[in-house]
Amino acid sequence: MLGKKKDQNSTTEVTVLNFVTRSRDMLLGKYKGKEQHLGDFGFEVNQSSGSGSATAAPAPIPAPTDPNPQTPAP
């Protein structure tokens, strides 16, 4: 489902990784020359100086916090 199994990659259909990769590629095409706008969609954008190219990766998802942490007994 996520696309992270051994036999899966970004081209494996019906996975989250495939959906995010296709979304990124579509946005890179739409915002060609203005790739920094992908940050508005949650991507981290790295602009390469000199070549004029940019890469975008999904921003890391923070680990969930426990809403009911157990405190040790005194």
C-alpha positions in Angstrom: 0.0 0.0 0.0 2.8 2.5 0.8 5.1 1.4 -2.0 8.1 0.6 0.3 8.1 -3.2 0.0 11.1 -4.9 -1.5 9.4 -5.4 -4.9 7.8 -2.0 -5.0 9.0 1.4 -6.2 7.6 4.8 -7.3 6.2 3.2 -10.4 4.1 0.6 -8.5 0.5 1.6 -9.1 -2.0 2.0 -6.3 0.6 2.9 -3.7 1.1 6.1 -1.7 4.6 6.5 -3.1 3.3 6.3 -6.7 0.6 8.9 -5.9 3.0 11.3 -4.3 5.6 10.9 -7.0 3.0 11.5 -9.8 1.7 14.5 -7.9 5.2 15.9 -7.6 5.9 15.4 -11.3 2.7 17.0 -12.3 3.4 20.0 -10.1 7.0 20.3 -11.3 5.6 20.6 -14.9 3.0 23.1 -13.9 5.4 25.3 -11.9 8.4 24.9 -14.2 10.8 27.8 -13.4 8.9 28.5 -10.2 9.6 25.2 -8.4 9.8 26.9 -5.0 5.9 26.9 -5.1 6.0 23.2 -4.5 6.8 24.1 -0.9 3.2 25.3 -0.7 2.1 21.7 -1.2 4.4 20.2 1.5 7.4 19.4 -0.6 11.0 20.3 0.3 12.5 22.0 -2.7 16.3 22.0 -3.4 17.3 24.5 -6.0 20.5 23.7 -7.7 22.7 26.8 -8.4 24.1 27.0 -11.8 22.1 24.4 -13.6 18.7 26.0 -12.9 17.2 22.6 -12.0 15.2 21.8 -8.9 14.3 18.7 -7.1 11.4 18.2 -4.7 10.8 15.6 -2.1 7.9 15.1 0.3 8.5 16.8 3.6 9.2 14.3 6.4 6.2 13.4 8.5 6.9 13.8 12.2 6.4 10.8 14.5 3.0 10.9 16.2 3.0 11.9 19.9 1.3 9.7 22.4 -1.9 11.6 23.5 -2.0 9.5 26.7 1.6 9.1 27.9 1.9 6.9 30.9 3.8 8.5 33.7 5.8 6.2 36.0 4.5 5.7 39.5 6.5 7.6 42.2 
